[in-house]
Amino acid sequence: MPKKKTDPEMQDNVAPEEVTTALPEQTDALVSAETDCQEPLLLDEADDEMVAAASGQDPLLIDEVEETEDEAEETACEPMPDPDFQAVSEEPRKDKPARRRRKAAEPPEGTPLPEEGAKKPAGESPPPRRTDPVLTIVAHEEIQTPEELEETAWHEIKNAYLSRRILSGILSGVETLEGGSSVAVVFYKQFRVVIPVSEMLLNLSQTPNHYGDIHSREQKILSGMVGAEIDFIIKGIEDSTRCIVASRKEAMLRKRRLFYFGTDDEGMYRIYEGRLVQARVVAVADKVIRVEAFGVETRIVARAITPDWLGSAHDHYHVGDKILIRIQKIARESLEALSIEADVRSVTDNAPRDDLKKVRVQGKYAGVITDIYHGVVFIRLHIGVNAVAHSCFDPRTPGKKDDVAMVITHLDEERNVAVGIITRILRRNL
């Protein structure tokens, strides 16, 4: 007589040994049901595995349905109410048959192992080098290599050449070519720029004088300008050798046309008499400095620099400095003959000065000799007063930059100068 179909919930509560015993009986019931032409009882993949385990054969596993099997096992292993642990532990539990795992795909024969592949034959070329950016300490920071910086600078130079843009650089040297002509050398972002002396716009007279011939004067002026910042326009470049030829003259003429002959919206010149402008110091001597203001060079003597006795302009100004000057006069004859007059004194000393109130007649003061001219000694007192001395009581001959002591004998209010006598030399400047 066929047994009644058991409830799945009740079947979960059966001990493991009872489930193993009941499996053959369920199998016989299924076979008899098929013989009697009754409705077949379908089994899922989990039941197939259980049947195979009961018959002592290995289950036929399919990787695609492993998850379904795991779910079936979890359903079959739900907690049982009040299980009899003692009865379960009396009989040893049958080991669950091990599942077959998919075997890892083996590489085809002849494929070298990673260790063997690392050892490359001597004749084989290395892999191409990667072009990764520079690994920086700060995140997302971009740093260019020297090669990239050089290419960027050369690209900028080519653009400036095509657009005729004005560039600025430091005059780094003066060279004499084989033919005897002189050239000025400017290094712009590590590239050598050559400017012929004819394109420097020095405006020297072609007639010989006591300063020497034209070539010597050009050499002297260019040597004094070394270290100055100048403008130039690139006239030609060579890609293979990366040589650059430029002209300072063209850049200065363009600036003259724009600032001295060009007008603003109100119809006024951009640079006019009385206007303060910034200028570059291109040369320095003892009593004079040479400046370049927007394409025009001019000389500023010592009395136009400061009202004080100036021992040497080198003590206050250097080539390459940028200073403020006031335009005093402009001669707009032509673009190339344009000339200006300027000073620095009016920029720094506008208020009237009365320094003579700081000294008294027969007073003794210390100062520094700034210059000696035709027997007249010019002294700058430490208290800030200009003084002159016509005689010296010290047996030694005073010299420039000596520290001396003098007594005041007279006050020249018209020239704002104290007049006196040098009593002794405090320290010689040897």
KOLVEX-116057 format. One line per 3 residues: number of its first residue (from 1); their letters; for each residue x, y, z of C-alpha. Coordinates in Angstrom, 2 decimals. Layout:
NUM = A = X Y Z | ...
// end
This chain:
1 = MPK = 0.00 0.00 0.00 | 1.53 3.35 -1.00 | 2.35 5.70 1.74
4 = KKT = 0.80 9.07 2.08 | 2.73 12.07 0.89 | 4.45 13.71 3.79
7 = DPE = 4.14 17.37 4.55 | 7.38 19.33 3.80 | 7.13 21.12 7.11
10 = MQD = 6.81 17.87 8.94 | 9.65 16.41 6.92 | 11.96 19.16 8.15
13 = NVA = 11.42 17.98 11.69 | 12.58 14.46 10.97 | 16.01 13.47 12.17
16 = PEE = 18.76 13.09 9.55 | 18.81 9.26 9.84 | 15.04 9.14 9.30
19 = VTT = 15.34 11.31 6.19 | 17.95 8.99 4.76 | 15.71 5.97 5.43
22 = ALP = 12.64 7.64 3.93 | 14.28 8.51 0.64 | 14.16 5.00 -0.88
25 = EQT = 10.52 4.65 0.09 | 9.68 7.96 -1.62 | 11.50 6.77 -4.70
28 = DAL = 9.48 3.53 -4.79 | 6.29 5.54 -4.39 | 7.18 7.67 -7.37
31 = VSA = 7.88 4.62 -9.53 | 4.59 2.97 -8.58 | 2.76 6.21 -9.26
34 = ETD = 4.11 6.30 -12.79 | 3.08 2.64 -13.34 | -0.49 3.29 -12.22
37 = CQE = -0.69 6.24 -14.73 | -1.17 8.65 -11.94 | -0.10 12.33 -12.20
40 = PLL = 3.73 12.43 -11.94 | 5.31 14.16 -8.99 | 8.00 16.58 -10.26
43 = LDE = 11.27 16.99 -8.43 | 13.49 20.07 -8.43 | 17.26 20.15 -8.63
46 = ADD = 17.57 19.82 -4.86 | 15.54 16.58 -4.86 | 17.77 15.16 -7.61
49 = EMV = 20.81 15.77 -5.45 | 19.17 14.12 -2.48 | 18.25 11.07 -4.59
52 = AAA = 21.76 10.77 -5.90 | 23.18 11.00 -2.41 | 20.83 8.26 -1.21
55 = SGQ = 21.87 5.92 -4.04 | 25.56 6.39 -3.16 | 26.49 8.15 -6.44
58 = DPL = 28.19 11.52 -6.83 | 25.73 14.31 -7.67 | 25.93 15.90 -11.12
61 = LID = 26.51 19.56 -10.38 | 26.03 22.52 -12.76 | 27.72 25.74 -11.95
64 = EVE = 24.83 27.83 -13.21 | 22.42 26.42 -10.63 | 24.71 26.43 -7.60
67 = ETE = 22.90 29.37 -6.14 | 19.55 27.54 -6.46 | 20.98 24.54 -4.65
70 = DEA = 22.30 26.72 -1.84 | 18.85 28.20 -1.40 | 17.35 24.71 -1.25
73 = EET = 19.87 23.70 1.39 | 19.07 26.77 3.46 | 15.36 25.91 3.24
76 = ACE = 16.06 22.36 4.34 | 18.20 23.53 7.24 | 15.68 25.77 8.93
79 = PMP = 15.80 25.55 12.73 | 13.78 22.74 14.22 | 11.74 23.20 17.35
82 = DPD = 13.27 21.36 20.33 | 15.64 19.05 18.41 | 16.88 15.90 20.15
85 = FQA = 20.61 16.56 20.18 | 21.29 13.36 22.08 | 19.65 11.18 19.42
88 = VSE = 21.48 12.97 16.66 | 24.85 12.63 18.31 | 24.40 8.82 18.90
91 = EPR = 24.77 7.97 15.25 | 27.56 9.49 13.18 | 26.43 11.99 10.57
94 = KDK = 27.11 10.96 7.05 | 29.49 13.24 5.27 | 27.97 15.27 2.55
97 = PAR = 29.49 14.41 -0.81 | 31.98 17.01 -1.93 | 30.90 19.18 -4.78
100 = RRR = 32.87 19.38 -7.91 | 34.51 22.70 -8.48 | 35.17 24.17 -11.86
103 = KAA = 38.78 23.58 -12.69 | 40.76 26.69 -13.47 | 41.58 27.04 -17.11
106 = EPP = 45.13 25.99 -17.67 | 47.24 27.94 -20.14 | 47.99 26.16 -23.39
109 = EGT = 51.14 24.19 -23.66 | 54.22 26.21 -24.48 | 53.00 29.37 -22.66
112 = PLP = 55.77 30.58 -20.30 | 54.96 30.98 -16.63 | 55.09 34.49 -15.08
115 = EEG = 58.53 33.75 -13.68 | 59.76 32.55 -17.01 | 58.10 35.39 -18.89
118 = AKK = 59.91 37.97 -16.75 | 63.20 36.76 -18.12 | 63.25 38.22 -21.63
121 = PAG = 65.78 37.20 -24.22 | 68.77 39.47 -24.55 | 67.98 40.39 -28.15
124 = ESP = 64.35 41.36 -27.50 | 63.64 45.13 -27.40 | 62.17 46.57 -24.15
127 = PPR = 58.53 47.68 -24.10 | 57.80 51.29 -25.12 | 58.33 53.84 -22.38
130 = RTD = 55.20 55.24 -20.78 | 54.61 58.98 -20.84 | 52.96 59.46 -17.47
133 = PVL = 52.91 62.96 -15.90 | 55.23 63.88 -13.06 | 54.13 62.38 -9.75
136 = TIV = 53.83 65.41 -7.45 | 53.73 65.62 -3.68 | 50.73 67.95 -3.75
139 = AHE = 47.69 66.35 -5.33 | 46.57 67.65 -8.74 | 49.65 69.88 -9.05
142 = EIQ = 51.15 70.17 -12.52 | 54.91 70.35 -12.93 | 56.65 70.59 -16.27
145 = TPE = 59.92 68.88 -17.05 | 62.86 70.90 -18.43 | 62.11 69.58 -21.91
148 = ELE = 58.48 70.70 -21.65 | 59.51 74.13 -20.37 | 61.91 74.54 -23.29
151 = ETA = 59.26 73.59 -25.83 | 56.77 75.98 -24.23 | 59.28 78.85 -24.33
154 = WHE = 60.18 78.16 -27.96 | 56.48 78.08 -28.88 | 56.07 81.49 -27.22
157 = IKN = 59.03 82.86 -29.17 | 57.58 81.62 -32.45 | 54.24 83.26 -31.66
160 = AYL = 56.00 86.52 -30.79 | 57.90 86.35 -34.08 | 54.73 85.85 -36.11
163 = SRR = 52.77 88.56 -34.25 | 55.70 91.02 -33.98 | 55.09 91.34 -30.25
166 = ILS = 57.50 93.35 -28.07 | 59.52 91.20 -25.65 | 61.77 92.25 -22.77
169 = GIL = 65.04 90.73 -21.61 | 68.25 91.42 -19.74 | 71.27 92.51 -21.76
172 = SGV = 73.70 89.77 -20.76 | 76.79 90.42 -22.89 | 78.54 92.18 -25.73
175 = ETL = 80.44 90.27 -28.42 | 82.61 91.19 -31.38 | 82.14 89.13 -34.53
178 = EGG = 84.84 88.11 -37.00 | 84.03 91.03 -39.26 | 84.66 93.49 -36.43
181 = SSV = 81.03 94.45 -35.77 | 79.58 94.27 -32.28 | 76.41 92.53 -31.18
184 = AVV = 74.42 92.61 -27.97 | 73.39 89.27 -26.47 | 70.12 88.81 -24.59
187 = FYK = 69.04 85.52 -23.03 | 65.27 85.24 -23.16 | 64.05 82.16 -21.26
190 = QFR = 67.37 80.37 -21.82 | 67.39 81.16 -25.57 | 70.16 83.31 -27.01
193 = VVI = 68.95 86.45 -28.80 | 71.45 88.43 -30.88 | 70.88 92.15 -31.54
196 = PVS = 73.29 93.94 -33.94 | 74.71 97.22 -32.69 | 73.01 98.99 -35.60
199 = EML = 69.65 97.87 -34.17 | 70.34 99.16 -30.65 | 69.46 102.81 -31.47
202 = LNL = 72.40 104.35 -29.62 | 72.23 107.61 -31.64 | 75.98 108.28 -31.63
205 = SQT = 77.55 110.98 -33.75 | 79.54 109.59 -36.64 | 82.24 112.26 -36.32
208 = PNH = 85.31 111.19 -34.29 | 85.94 113.03 -31.00 | 88.11 112.74 -27.93
211 = YGD = 86.11 109.74 -26.74 | 87.54 107.62 -29.57 | 86.24 106.23 -32.84
214 = IHS = 82.67 105.09 -33.32 | 83.45 101.42 -32.68 | 85.14 102.10 -29.34
217 = REQ = 82.31 104.33 -28.21 | 79.74 101.67 -29.12 | 81.70 99.09 -27.15
220 = KIL = 81.91 101.41 -24.14 | 78.21 102.23 -24.16 | 77.11 98.62 -24.63
223 = SGM = 79.47 97.48 -21.87 | 77.91 100.00 -19.51 | 74.43 98.72 -20.37
226 = VGA = 75.15 95.10 -19.42 | 72.51 94.06 -16.88 | 69.88 96.51 -18.12
229 = EID = 66.41 95.46 -19.20 | 65.69 96.28 -22.85 | 62.83 95.77 -25.29
232 = FII = 63.20 94.01 -28.62 | 61.20 92.56 -31.49 | 62.23 89.27 -33.06
235 = KGI = 63.21 89.67 -36.71 | 64.17 86.09 -37.56 | 64.43 82.59 -36.07
238 = EDS = 66.01 79.29 -37.09 | 64.17 76.15 -35.95 | 67.05 73.70 -36.42
241 = TRC = 69.64 75.66 -34.41 | 67.09 77.78 -32.52 | 68.97 80.99 -33.22
244 = IVA = 67.15 84.30 -32.79 | 67.92 87.72 -34.27 | 66.07 90.76 -32.91
247 = SRK = 65.92 94.55 -33.12 | 65.74 96.98 -30.23 | 65.34 99.90 -32.58
250 = EAM = 62.01 98.70 -33.96 | 60.62 98.11 -30.47 | 61.65 101.60 -29.29
253 = LRK = 60.19 103.31 -32.37 | 56.91 101.51 -31.85 | 56.75 102.68 -28.24
256 = RRL = 57.54 106.24 -29.28 | 54.73 106.21 -31.80 | 52.28 104.85 -29.23
259 = FYF = 53.13 106.95 -26.15 | 54.65 110.21 -27.46 | 52.68 110.67 -30.69
262 = GTD = 49.57 108.68 -29.83 | 46.60 110.32 -28.14 | 43.99 109.12 -25.67
265 = DEG = 40.21 109.45 -25.87 | 40.42 113.14 -24.97 | 42.93 113.88 -27.72
268 = MYR = 45.85 114.39 -25.30 | 49.29 112.88 -25.68 | 49.83 109.94 -23.40
271 = IYE = 53.19 111.36 -22.27 | 53.34 115.12 -21.86 | 55.49 117.65 -20.02
274 = GRL = 55.09 117.40 -16.26 | 53.87 113.81 -16.20 | 55.38 111.22 -13.88
277 = VQA = 56.51 108.06 -15.68 | 58.47 104.99 -14.76 | 61.88 104.58 -16.39
280 = RVV = 64.59 101.95 -16.54 | 68.14 102.70 -15.46 | 70.33 101.50 -18.35
283 = AVA = 73.70 103.02 -17.30 | 75.24 104.61 -14.20 | 78.26 106.90 -13.82
286 = DKV = 79.58 108.93 -10.89 | 77.57 112.09 -11.57 | 74.99 110.99 -14.12
289 = IRV = 72.56 108.19 -14.82 | 71.05 107.19 -18.17 | 67.43 106.10 -18.26
292 = EAF = 65.06 104.79 -20.91 | 61.45 105.96 -20.72 | 59.07 104.29 -23.18
295 = GVE = 61.49 104.08 -26.07 | 63.49 107.28 -25.43 | 66.83 107.47 -23.62
298 = TRI = 67.97 110.54 -21.71 | 70.69 111.60 -19.26 | 69.96 112.84 -15.75
301 = VAR = 72.83 114.69 -14.07 | 73.55 114.80 -10.34 | 71.90 118.16 -9.66
304 = AIT = 68.68 116.82 -11.26 | 68.82 113.64 -9.21 | 68.94 115.06 -5.68
307 = PDW = 69.56 118.45 -4.04 | 72.16 116.87 -1.74 | 75.83 116.64 -2.61
310 = LGS = 76.05 113.32 -4.46 | 79.36 111.56 -4.10 | 78.62 108.84 -6.64
313 = AHD = 75.41 107.75 -8.32 | 76.58 104.16 -7.88 | 75.75 104.47 -4.19
316 = HYH = 72.07 105.06 -4.93 | 71.30 103.61 -8.38 | 72.21 100.45 -10.23
319 = VGD = 71.80 99.22 -13.77 | 68.45 97.46 -14.07 | 66.62 99.58 -11.48
322 = KIL = 63.23 101.11 -12.20 | 62.69 104.64 -10.91 | 60.12 107.43 -11.18
325 = IRI = 61.02 110.50 -13.22 | 59.20 113.66 -14.21 | 59.18 114.68 -17.86
328 = QKI = 60.34 118.31 -18.04 | 60.59 118.86 -21.80 | 59.69 116.97 -25.00
331 = ARE = 60.98 117.78 -28.49 | 58.64 116.05 -30.96 | 60.59 116.83 -34.13
334 = SLE = 60.25 113.38 -35.65 | 59.93 109.76 -34.61 | 63.68 109.09 -34.72
337 = ALS = 64.79 112.57 -33.54 | 62.50 112.56 -30.50 | 64.22 113.74 -27.30
340 = IEA = 63.17 114.45 -23.72 | 64.50 116.06 -20.57 | 63.63 114.62 -17.16
343 = DVR = 64.67 114.77 -13.52 | 64.27 112.80 -10.31 | 64.66 115.69 -7.89
346 = SVT = 61.16 117.07 -8.41 | 59.65 113.67 -7.64 | 61.27 113.26 -4.21
349 = DNA = 61.85 116.87 -3.12 | 58.96 119.18 -3.88 | 58.85 121.15 -0.62
352 = PRD = 61.28 124.06 -0.11 | 64.19 123.19 2.17 | 65.88 125.29 4.84
355 = DLK = 68.74 123.09 6.00 | 70.90 125.97 7.23 | 68.83 126.16 10.43
358 = KVR = 70.52 122.92 11.51 | 73.99 124.54 11.79 | 75.49 127.58 13.46
361 = VQG = 78.49 129.72 12.66 | 81.66 128.58 14.51 | 80.09 125.20 15.05
364 = KYA = 82.11 122.05 14.39 | 80.53 119.20 12.43 | 81.56 115.92 10.81
367 = GVI = 80.87 114.95 7.24 | 82.01 113.03 4.14 | 83.84 114.51 1.16
370 = TDI = 81.69 113.87 -1.90 | 83.86 115.58 -4.53 | 86.87 117.80 -5.07
373 = YHG = 86.83 120.23 -8.00 | 89.46 122.88 -8.70 | 90.58 122.96 -5.06
376 = VVF = 87.05 123.28 -3.69 | 86.03 120.44 -1.37 | 82.35 119.48 -1.35
379 = IRL = 81.23 117.96 1.94 | 77.97 116.36 2.95 | 77.54 116.83 6.72
382 = HIG = 76.10 113.95 8.73 | 73.27 116.18 9.96 | 72.02 116.59 6.36
385 = VNA = 73.55 119.90 5.26 | 75.63 120.67 2.14 | 78.93 122.40 2.84
388 = VAH = 82.06 123.54 0.99 | 85.59 124.09 2.25 | 88.34 126.08 0.56
391 = SCF = 91.19 125.15 2.93 | 92.36 122.31 5.18 | 94.43 122.56 8.41
394 = DPR = 95.36 118.87 8.34 | 98.81 118.23 6.85 | 97.41 115.33 4.86
397 = TPG = 95.69 115.96 1.57 | 91.97 115.23 1.76 | 90.50 112.81 -0.73
400 = KKD = 87.13 111.73 -1.99 | 84.98 109.78 0.50 | 87.20 110.76 3.45
403 = DVA = 85.55 111.44 6.80 | 86.51 114.94 7.98 | 85.68 117.49 10.67
406 = MVI = 85.06 121.13 9.75 | 84.16 124.39 11.38 | 81.45 126.60 9.86
409 = THL = 82.51 130.17 9.07 | 79.71 131.41 6.84 | 76.17 130.53 5.70
412 = DEE = 75.24 131.04 2.03 | 71.46 131.28 2.19 | 71.13 131.94 -1.53
415 = RNV = 72.60 128.57 -2.50 | 71.58 126.90 0.79 | 75.20 125.93 1.50
418 = AVG = 77.41 126.22 4.61 | 80.97 127.42 4.10 | 83.84 126.45 6.43
421 = IIT = 87.35 125.04 6.95 | 88.46 121.42 7.33 | 90.19 121.10 10.71
424 = RIL = 91.34 117.49 10.46 | 90.76 114.22 8.59 | 88.98 111.64 10.75
427 = RRN = 89.40 108.62 8.49 | 91.04 108.17 5.13 | 89.36 106.24 2.35
430 = L = 92.28 104.30 0.89
// end
